Amino acid sequence: MVSAAARRGPLVVVGDSLLDIDIDGEANRLSPEAPVPVVDVTRQRRRPGGAGLAALLAARSGHDVILVTAIGADDLGDALLELLVDHVEVRALPLDGRTVCKCRIAAHEVPMLRLDSGAGRARHTSLSPGVVSAMGSAGAILVSDYGRGLTGVPAIQQSLLAEMNSMPVVWDPHPSGSAPVPGCTLVTPNAAEARLSSGTDHPAEQGRRLCANWQARAVAVTVGRRGAVLTEAEPPRTIRVPLLEFPSQDHSRIDTCGAGDQFAVAAAAALLEGADTCAAVQAAVSSATDFVRKGGAAAVSTVSGSETSDSSLRMVDLAGITDAFEVADRVRRAGGRLVATGGCFDLLHRGHISLLNQARALGDALVVCLNSDASVRRAKGAGRPLVPQEDRAKVLNALAAVDGVAVFEEKTPTSLLARLQPDIWVKGEDYANHILPEADVVERNGGRVVLLPVVPGYSTTGLVHTARTNGHRANTDISEEVS
């Protein structure tokens, strides 16, 4: 087999793509029509799923990526294509039926319901010249099978068979999909898929049986928090690749959605760069762990809808404001310590200045996570904020203690912090008896939470109340004098 390092072509991802939609909201009441919770939507996020997610993850790691997939001729297909075209080169096959969409609904970050729609399947057709040239130019191929028929298209299977001896081919299987084409460099089932396909519960025996059944050079069975078990056919050997560190002790709150895609992508990328199979699986275990630590698939979502935006991918565009991510990248490159704090900062006062100065003294740069206008209204009620987000951001950005500002739309800056990954997250000591939802993501990424002293008697809410009370008294005095 010609090594991928000698070819250095793009990573070609072949498989079924779908659209994932996450709807987040708050559930504080029951419907009058039935005893079911009413979810008030606060955010809607969209991302490619299936092979589309794998291609996007590969592109985010810096590789040239071509995605061979079936795209539906409908609104959801258009939305899926729009999420992909700026990041990967798409070579599309026709899809018979509606685009597959998985819509997850959560309230207060607790999953409540998943709605699946669309039953589209890849049409059995000949390959366009663009698809043929993509397969032939690849440095490595990742087959991301999601059971929607593309890997069963005879022309796709024939094309894959023709490339087996000229480049690494990684196959991520699906229970409803096709069996891997004989000769794959690596097949990456999870424990449930391996059990179903091999008829045994033991990972090492699963690997031996599947190498024989699929005529694969190697099989890596992923076993969750225990890492992976790699079985190679020639020479026969089984290697356990452990997970050195799991992201959090609270496993119930970890979002592992997309971890399998990240594992397969990292393995294919390592083989593309010339690694052997064992090194590729070690790199894949490490990459998948880091992916989960940084928030999973939610971290590559983009916003849909007018009210909210997803701070994990993009910020509210405010001209003249120092970009928080640029600050974070600069600090990390220099080996420094990044500090972050957050809040509304509506009517900046002495207490704010004290907290910001103390926070900046803890590290080499300070980023402020600023509630957007919509976020402030949800938290403080009608009439707030008094100062619009652009003005609040510019005032903060002008302070010597502040190095960058990021505006977020959600109730808490959890998604934003998953991307910023500060070394220290600062809040005032008045939060000592409060649960901080964002603390988990900070600590999961290796940071810590610090509570700093606050100046007593200073709060924006108090200032607003005082101003309104004094204004009412003044109006009363004037009325009495006139009368």
N, C-alpha and C positions, 0 to 999 in steps of 0.2 A: 504493500500500500504506500503510495506517495505521501510523505508527511505534509500536514497542513502548513507547517512552517515554511516549506519550500514553495507552496502555492500562494499563500497569503491572500486568498480571495476573500470575499465577504462571508459572513455567517448567514446562511439561508435557512429561514424558519418555514416549515411546511406543516400546515394543519388547519383545524377548524377554529374560526374566530367567532366571538359572540360579544354582545354588549352587556356590561355590568352597570347597574344603577344602584347607588346607595342613597336611601332617603332617611335622613335623621330628623328627629323632632322631639317634642315633649308631650307626655301623656299624663294629664292631671285631672281627667274627668272621663266619665262613661257616656256612651252614646244614649240618647233617649229612645232610639229605635230598638236597641238590643244591648244586653249587658257586655259590651265590648269597649275597650279603651279608644278614645279619640286621640289621634296623633296630630298635633299642630306642627306642621313641617317648618323647620328652620334652615335646612340645607339639603341640597340634592347634588350628588357627585356622580360623574360618569367616567368610565374607563374601559379600554378594550379588555375582553376576557379571552380565555383559551390561548390559541396560538398568537392572537393579537397582543395579549399581555406579555407572552414570552418574547415576542419581537421587540416590544417597547422596552422591556427590561434589558435586553441585549444592547439596544441602541443607547440606553442610559449609561451603560458601562463603557461606552466609547467605541463600539464596533460598528463597521458598516454592515447594515442589515437589509436583506431582501426578504419580504414576507410573501409566500405563495399561499393564498387562501381563497375561499369562496365568499363573495360579498353579495348580499341581497339587494335587489332593486326596489328598496322601500325606504321610508324615512329613517328607520333604525339603522339600516345599512349605510345610509348617507352619514348618519351621526357617527357610526363606527369608523367609517373611512376618514372622516374629518379629524378624529382623534389620532389617527395613525400617520397621515400623509406628511406631516411636518417632521416626523421622526424616523420613519422607515420607508423604503421603496416598496410599494405594493404591486404585486403581479397577481391580478384577480382572475379567478375562475367563476363561472356563473353558479348561482345558488337557486335551486328549485324550492319555492316556498318562502315563508317569512323569516326574517333575521331572528335568530335566537336571542332572547333577552332575559336576564335574571335580575329581578328587582328585589333588593333587600330593604326591609323597613325596620328601623330601630327607634326606640324612645329612651332618652337619657343613656345612650350608648348600650342599651340592652336589646339584643335582637328579638323581634316580635313575629316577623312573617317574611316568607320569601315567595314572590310571584314569578313564575316562569311562563314565558310566552314564546311563540314561534317554533316551528318544527322544520325549518329549512335544512336541506341536505345538498351537498355538492353534486352537481350534475356530472354524470359519466360522459365525458367528452374528450376530444383530443386536446393536446396542450398547445397553447399559442407559442409563437417563436420567442416571445419574451420570457415565458416560463422555462422553456427548454434552455435558453441561453443562461438564465439565472442558475439553474441546477448545474450546468456545466462549468460555470465560473466560480462556484463556491469553494471556499477554503475549508468549510465544514458545513454539515447539514444537521439541523435539529428538527425532528419530526414531533410535533406537539399534537397528539391525537386526543380529541375531545368527543369522539363517538358520533360525529355528524357526517361521516361518509367520505371526507376528502381522501383519507389514507387508503380507502378501498377503491378509488378510481383507478382502473387498470393502467392508464397512461402514467399516473403518478407512480405506481408500484414499479412499472417497467423502467421509468427514469431513475428511481432510487436504486434498483438493482444494477443499473449500468454504472453507477457511481461508487458502489460499495468498496471497490479495491483502489480507488484513486483519492479518497478523502475520508476523514472521520465522519461517521454517521451516528448520532445519538437519537434514541427513540424513547419518548415519554408516552407510555401506553395508556389506554383507557379500557375499562371493562366492556364497554359497548362498541369499541373500535376494532380495527383490524389487527391481526397478529403482526408483530414486527417482521419486516422483510428479512430473509436470511442474510447473515453476514454483517449485521450491525456491530459497530465498534463497542457500543454501550447501550444497554436498555435500563431504564430507571423507574421501575414500578414502586409504588408505596407498599406498605405491609399488607393492606387489604387486597390490593390488586394482585400482589405476588401470591397470597394465600389462595385466591380464587383461581388463578391460572396454573398453580403448581399442585394444589391439593394437599399441602402440608403447612404447618404453622411455624416450622423452624427456618429462620432466615437463611442459614447456610445451605440447608437442603433445598430450600426454594431456589436459591441461586444456581445450584448444580442442575436441578431439573429444568429450570427455565433456559439456561445456556444450551442444554441439549434440545429442548422442545423448539426453541426459537432459532437455533443455530447461530447464537450470538457469541461474539468474542468475549463479552463480559456482561454481567448483570449486577447493578447496584440497587439493593432493596433499601429504601429509606425507612427508618424505624423511629420517627419522631424525635423525642428528646434524647434518644440513644445514638443518634447519628445515622450511619448507614453500614450495610454489610455488603462488601464487594466480592464477587466470585468471578474469577477469570477461567476461561476454558483451556487455554494453552499458554504455559504449563498450568495444570489444574491447581488452584489455590483459592482460599477464602481469607479475606482480610476484614477485620472490624475497624471502621473509621469512626471513633467516638466524637461526640459533641463535647468540646472542652468546657464550655460555659453556656448555660441557658439564660436567655434574656431576663427572666424575672422569676421570683418565687411564686407569684400568683398566676399559675398557669391558666386559670379560668378566664382571665382578662386579656390573654394574648391572642392577637389576630394572626393566624397562620395562613390566611387566604393568600394564595400565590406563592407560597414557599416552595412547593413542588416545581413550579415553573422556574423559579429562581435557581433551584438546584440543577435542573436540566440545562438551563442557559449557561450557568457557570461551568458545568462540566464540558459542554460543547465549546465554550470560549477557551477553556484551558487546553483542550485538544487542538483547537485551531492554532493556538500559540506554540504548539510543539510538545506539550506535557504528555507523559505516559498516562495510562488509565488510572493507576493508583493515585498519582498526584492530582489528576483531574477530579477524582471523587473527593479527595481531601479538600481541594479548593471549593468544591460545590457545597460540602457540609459547612464550611466556614462562611461562604457567601449566603447560604440560605439562613443561617443563624443570624447574621448581621442584618439581613433583609427583615426578619421578624422583629428584631430589636428596634429597627427604625420605623416600625408601624405597619409592615406588611403591604398588601396591595393598595390600601387606602392612601399611601404616600405617593402613588402615581396617578391619583384621580384628578380630574378637572371638574370645574363647576358647570352645572346646568341650572338655569333659573335666574330670576332677576333680583331676588332679595339677598341671597348670600353668595359668598365666594369661598373657594377652598384655599386656605392659606398654606396647605402643605405643598401646593404647586406654584401658586402665583400670589403676588401681593396686590393690594389696591394701589393703582398707579398714581403716585403723588409726585409731581414734578419738583425737583430740587431737594428731595429727601434722600439722605444717604441710605443705600440699599443694605438691609440687615444681613442678607446672605453674603454679600461681598465682604462685609466686615467679618463675618464668621469665618469665611474662607481665608482671609488674610491672617487672622489670629492663629488659625490652625497651622497654616504654612510656617508661621514663625515659632510654633511651639508654645504659644501663649495660652492664657486662660480666658475663656469667654464667659461673661456674666450677663444674665438677662433678668429683666423684671417686667411687670405688666400692670395694666390698669386703664381706667378711663381718662385720667388726667384732665378732667373738665374743670376749668378755673384753677390754674396752677397756683399752689400756695406754698408756704414755708415748709409744711410737712412733706410735700412732694420733693422739694429741693434737698431736704435733709436725707431722705431715703435714697435719692438718686446719687448724691455724693458718696454716701456710705457704700452703696452698691458698686460704684465705679472703683472704689479703693480696694475691692476684693479681687480684682483681676486686671487684665490688659485692655479690655474693651467692654463697653456696656451697650447692649441692645435693648430697646424698649418695645414690648409687644403691646400695641395700642388698640383698645376696643374701637371698632368702627361706630359710626352714628347709629346704625341699626342695632348693633350689639348693646350699646349704651341704653337705647330706648327699651330693649327687652329687659335689661337688668334694673334700670332706674325708673322707668315709667314715662308717661307722656310729659313733654316739656324738657326732656333731657335728650341729648346734651345741650348745654347752653352755647358751647363753642363747637363748630363743625370740625370733622376729623382732619381735614387738610390744615386748618389753622392750628389745631392741637399738635399735629405732627410737626409742623414747622417751628412752633415754639420749642418743643422738646429737642428738635434737631439742632437748634441754635445754642443749646446749653453745653457748656464745656464738658460736663460729665457724661453726655450722651454721644455715642459713636454711630448709632444707626437706629432707625425706627421701622417697625413692620406693623401694618394694620391688619387685624384679623376680624372676621365677621361672626365667628361662632360665639357661643356662650363662654367658653374658656379657650385659651390658646394651645390646647393639647396638640392639635395637628401641626401647628406652626412650630412648636417646640420639638416635635418628632423630627423635623427637618433641620432646625437650627442646632440642636444638640448642645445646649450650653453646659459648661462645666459647673456653673452655679446658677440656681434659680432663686431670686430674692423676692420675699414678701415681707410686709410689716409684721411685727410681733403681735398685732391685734388679730392675726389669723392663727394664733397658737392653738386655739380650741376649735378650729374649723378643719374640715376635710378638704384638702386641695386635690381636685381631680387631676391636675397636671403633674403632681408630684411623681406619680407612677411612671409616666413616660420620661421624665427627667432622670430618675434613678435607673430606669431600664437602660438608658443610653450612657450610664456611667457617671452622671452628674449628681449633685446633691442640692437639697433645699436649705436655704439659710433665712431665718427670720431676724429682721433688724429692728432696733428700737425706733419708735415713732414719736413725733412731737405731739404731746397731749393737746387736745382741744381743737385740732385742725382737721377739717374734712370739708370736701366740696358741698356735701349735702347740708352740713351745718352752716356754711357760708351762705348758701342759697336761702335757707330758712331765715337766717338773720336779715339778709337783704330784703326779703319779701315782707318780714315782720316790720322792719323799720320803714319800708315804703308804705305799708298800710297805716302805720302811726302818723307818718307825715301827711298822708292824704286826709286822715281824720282830723288832725290839727288844723289843716287849711280849711276844711269844711266848717269846723267850729268857729274859726275866725271870720269866715264869710258870713255865717249865720248871725 
